[in-house]
Amino acid sequence: MNNSSVAIVSGGGTGIGAATATTLRDQGWEVVICGRRPDVLNKVARSTGSHPVIADVSSDADMKRLVTETIDRFGALNGLVLNAGIVRAGVAGDLNDEDWDAMLSTNLTGPFYLIRAALPHLLATRGAMVGVASAAALRATAGIAGYDATKAALAMLIQTVAIDYGPEGIRANSVCPGWTQTEMADMEMSEFGSELGVSREAAYELATAFVPTRRPGSSSEVAALIAWLLSDQASYINAATIPVDGGLVAVEPSAIAFDPRVTVTSNNQNNGLEIPTHMVQAG
């Protein structure tokens, strides 16, 4: 990897963003990380040698400033990782305007602002970008309508960039992580486990019981794919939307009931199938 290659990673203070900054730095990239929380951002910057910029992805002015500061400091931009994202629970009929707007601003409008600001510089270097979508962009997940919708829209936005700017040398791809052990996922699993009276680790086991690899992913595993997609080794990969989910989205839900490794009991009161946590056998 050319040591002069420069990447911006949004949401670089935690989780997949921090892991991506670490991986890219290990591969010789100069990395600019952005986020809203100075404490976590500066911690990653110190540990990786990345350059931190405090910025809100939902602000057009902040995204322009982020790109300007990157160019002023390093002189070029070769890669863009659109990682910042939030989730607010709620079905379509109950989701309030505030939560919908927050997800739309962070998960979709913010990446649009950053793409728009970065495009002239990526065109100059024939660079690449990677959007961090979600397995929820590929399969509807109950109870998180806004997250599903905005992550699916992000993946499509990335594909439009690939189609519109591919002839000019830009590559744009998305990755779709499944359950990945990050700070945000840990909080969700702790809450899920608390409702069931089990530990966070047991909650992860339950959530991934039907994932073919039978475990959650790590942020470094997702980061490895992101770094590869930014590299010249992926020079013919464009407009791809790639699951990083242990095989989750390949599972055919109706076949679960016939899996001999899983015990399923009928619960007519719930008009469906009940799979007790102690009866899930993920061996």
Steps between C-alpha positions, in 0.01 A plus 500: 500500500623846405578686823349816351151347476253690717162389631218660697306274738177641640388367835864418567489514878351159574410162357549430132624853435777476760595153375515631143726785605729249672509269198565777250776650713661155527495486120672835462210734441471848642161504672268779606228392744196707583231482763309708753663373822848640559590249773459181296625664180820622662558160662492330159717773353766448766500123465508493119671819394186615319407866475178583691244755385202575722207519261133412473425298187148643485648849444582597142735771627684251723545253212640773276735604779607138554597458136670839486706423810599164355617656173681783680684250721576217257453649152276227361217259570507139378241322712175571679331279760143596580460330835310734731155370585235482771199282573172593665251223563145524374255360246371729226174577679665596827831659399500867596619783278803575715640147478420470129673831425802406713554174308438666164747779581778274628456187289416653163514879473837515679664251261353698210657820634838331543489334158413829334784682673753223432417419137719763330803375693422132446463570129845657502655183647263245341421397854252265668229515761330245722165546667435308821138394461359198686353157453182691585540672163453161333235337719226681690550475875201529732477808716760726335318637196698822476836329532409242235380769261793738541765229475337359186495851357868546583589185304306629201661844526841332485397304192391818324845646562656188351281526191529875452871538576642159412589617148713772661695254714312497830401173664219490756389193697305420815552248776206365698605376844280265696529480878844642573647544847527875532418743778155566351424130454620425853245745637223344291598150611517605865148638476378192312665269754356692792148452363563124479691473826819384330850644461611713208709210370195271511299766318758507221481121481123515465509780242745304285354154560391471137806666347695223322824598677312500834664812636503878459769664292778723625553859392847405372345243264280767346791744489711249308244493219466877498875545471515245218222676310694826521818334374621441147444127557128571461547705183221321309249494788244775450135555599511189720293459816680237704362327811747453787263299712623143540242389244196649674316639197541169314290314758150408380278575802230242432761223498600568862211290628642199314856539627573192714738703714220728622205411724188697416175494698161621385335782691149551370438795730765696312373380163841378403809320619671545831867408528590496871848632570603185686393281207704668228776260408756678287748216473 
